[in-house]
Amino acid sequence: MATVREIMTGSAECARTTDTLVDAAKKMRDLDVGALPICGDDDRLHGMITDRDIVVRCIADGGDPSSVTVEEYGGEKPVTVGADDSVEDALRTMTDHSVRRLPVIDGHDLIGMLSQADIAKNLPDGQTAQLVEAISGAPANN
């Protein structure tokens, strides 16, 4: 099976630790994505911020997304995958942690993102439904 580097989406766009949630939401809208890695001034990965974090954890709790930084809502250590890891290892990591996206690391550098869709596009026919079921916990419709 292929390595993560072969199927990932390269050149991940980051939200900065000092960006507001509004800044992150605009970047997500412009890039048409639901999650962004959070990078500090050192360009190292500090966490992940999702559209769900913004809506459920900030807005629904009465927070002001224009004054709250992404670091406050997404600063937990993210689950990552190595660029030279096998796709099978990445799939296992996604399943174990119930995540649909993984930042791809080469050494200490963020070099891309691996999504459920990236893996599904590269799976043999018939395994995509199993992937969705494994990650989301929802039964696959066959």
N, C-alpha and C positions, 0 to 999 in steps of 0.2 A: 504494500500500500504506500501511497505517497507521503511525503513529509508536509508538515504544516506550511513551510515556506513556499511550497509548490502550489498551494490552493488558497492561501490567505489573500485578503485585500490589503495591498501595501499602502504605505505612507498614511498612517492614521493621523487624523486631525485631533488635536488636544484642546480641552478647555484648560485654562490656567487656574491655579489654586486661588487666585485673587479675583477671577471673573465672578460676576453675580449670576444667579440662577437665570435671570432674564438674558444675560449674554449667552449662557450655555443653551438656553431654549432657542434663541435666534440662530445660533450656529447649527443646532440639530435640525432646525427647519431648513436652513440654507443647504445643508448637506444631505437632507432627507434620511436622517438616521435617528434612532431612538436612544442611543447611548454614546457617550464620549469618554475616552480616557482623560484623566486629570493629570496634568504635568506641572511640575514646579519650575522655578527659574532655572534649575539645573537640567531641565528637560527629562528628568527621571519620572517614572510613573508613580503617582501618589494615590490613585484610586480610580473609580469609575463613577460617573453621574448618568442617571437615566431620566427619561421623560417621566417615568413613574415616580422617581425620587422627588422631582419638582412638584408634581401635582399632588401626590398622596402625602408626602412627608412635609411639604412646606405649605402650599396653598390651602389644602384641606385642613391644616392645623392653624390657619389664620396668619401664616408667616408672610412677609413681604419679599417676594422673589427679586425685587430690584435692590434690596439692601443685604441680602444673604449671599455669602460666597459659596461656590461649589464645594470647596474644601469642608465646609460645615455639614454638608449633606452627602458627600460621596468620598470622604477621606479615608475610608477603611481600606486596608490592604487588599488589593484585588487578586482574584484567582487569575493566573497567567499560564501560558504555554510557551515552550521554547520553539524557536523557528525550525530546529532540526528534529523535533519530536515527531513521532509518527502520527498520522491522522487518527489511528486507533487510540493512541494515548490521549489525544485532544478530545476525542469523543467520550472517552472514559472520564476525563476531567469535567467536561460539560455535564455529563450524567450525574457524577458524584456530587457536584455542587449546584445542580439545577440552574445552570446559566445557559443562555443562548449565544453569548458572545464572549470571546477571550482575547485580551490583549496579547500580542505575539512579541516575545522578548528575544533579542539576540545579545547575549551577555547581559548588560544593564540597559541596553537601548531598546526603546519601543520602536518596532519596525513595521507593525501592521496590526490588523484585527482579523480574527477568524470567527465567522458567524456560523450558525446552524445552517443557513442557506449555502455558504461556501462548501460545507461538508456534504450537504444533500446533493449539490450539483455534481459531486465527484463520487457518490456512492453507486454501487451497482443497482440496477433496477430492482425495486421491491424493498430495499432497505431504508428508503426515505421515511416511510410511515413509522418504522421501528425507531428511527432517530427521533422523530417528533414525539412519539410516545415516551421514549426514555427520558428526554429532557423536560418535557412539560408535565409528565405524569398523566396525560390524557390518553384514553384508548385511541389507537390508530384505527381509522375507518378503512377497511379493505374492500 
